Amino acid sequence: MDTMDDGGRLVELSAREREVLQQLVNGHGPARFAEHLYISRNTARTHVKHVLSKLGAHSCLEAVSIAVSEGMRLEHLEPVPFGGGGAS
């Protein structure tokens, strides 16, 4: 089920804003996803502000909750090594 086609709140977002929201759903903050999306941190923060405004959300957590309730899901993420090194 694609919420972009069924009139959900996510339909109000631009393609880039949906990318930003997906990054938030994936648990990344603006500083981290700015690098991933090849944008500045200021641009990332501006996109987040627009997402919050369009969704009527007061926080990133609320925006993520709205996104998940409308069908957006966590993308497959690569595993992060635990402990940063080999066994000692």
Secondary structure, 3 states (H helix, E strand, C coil): CCCCCCCCHHHHCCHHHHHHHHHHHCCCCHHHHHHHCCCCHHHHHHHHHHHHHHHCCCCHHHHHHHHHHCCCCCCCCCCCCCCCCCCC
